[in-house]
Amino acid sequence: MRFSFIELDARGRAFALLDGGTGGELCGPFERIESPWLEPQDVVPQSDDGVVVVRGKLDGRSAVVIGIEQAFQGGGIGEVSGMKLATALSLAARDSRAGVPTAAVLLLETGGVRLQEANLGLATVAEVCSALLELRALQPVVGVIAGMLGCFGGMSIAAGLCTELIMTREGRLGLDGPQVIESEAGVAEFDASDHTMIWSIDGGTQRTRTGLADVLVPDDVAAIRSAVIEAVGCGVPAEHRSQRIGELGALLAAVDPADPPKPGDLAAVWGRG
């Protein structure tokens, strides 16, 4: 029987990935670590600021799972939530150097920086990326993009830095979201109401076919957990995707901006069909 991963909230997803009975939440909602910037702007804060951090075992290995709650401010990253992310990654790196190898799993359901905390959010996303780079040299950092909110904005950069990126067919990944592109370049450039077109470009199937994500899995708790365990078990690669600058540059050079390929043809243009 299949159990939907997408239908779980961030807390449920984090505990579902870890070995049963091993998970313990850090900086949970009862500690009331809230953003101080939302209430003055008439936004009701959340007592975990929309980020869940759970430490436990993953197939017997020490791991921390960090989940972004898409139901709170569209998964937007602010000062507090961003620092929870960055600190969890930094502590995993500290433990790894101290002889307790600790991998990290990022559950990425976010539109990027929270508009109400603009510059603070951007600064913390930079801290997240820095901490991710520190940890990935020691232990795998696995990204999971499962839900239809997807991963956009600054956090899409963090996704690109992950050791391995796992997506479902329903997931989406892009630097700018469809509505942002439409508002800046016009509907003729990108129609944010055309869901078929959007998923043909940003969807998990396309991102995996074109090599911007690594593994495509169904929306199933067991399948996603199995993919995460396998990714962590592979260890740290000799070279991460984001370090292959020459290869990535060649992919860009293969596309003519004046005559871009259709989404369905991009994998073939890049030799990844």
Secondary structure as UniProt FT lines:
FT   TURN            6..7
FT   HELIX           10..17
FT   TURN            20..21
FT   STRAND          24..26
FT   HELIX           29..31
FT   HELIX           39..41
FT   TURN            47..50
FT   STRAND          51..58
FT   TURN            59..60
FT   STRAND          61..68
FT   TURN            70..71
FT   HELIX           73..75
FT   HELIX           79..97
FT   TURN            98..99
FT   STRAND          103..107
FT   HELIX           115..117
FT   HELIX           118..136
FT   TURN            137..138
FT   STRAND          141..145
FT   TURN            148..149
FT   HELIX           154..161
FT   STRAND          164..168
FT   TURN            169..170
FT   STRAND          172..173
FT   HELIX           178..185
FT   TURN            187..189
FT   TURN            192..193
FT   HELIX           195..202
FT   HELIX           204..209
FT   TURN            210..211
FT   STRAND          215..217
FT   HELIX           221..233
FT   HELIX           241..243
FT   HELIX           245..253
FT   TURN            257..258
FT   HELIX           263..269
FT   TURN            270..271
//
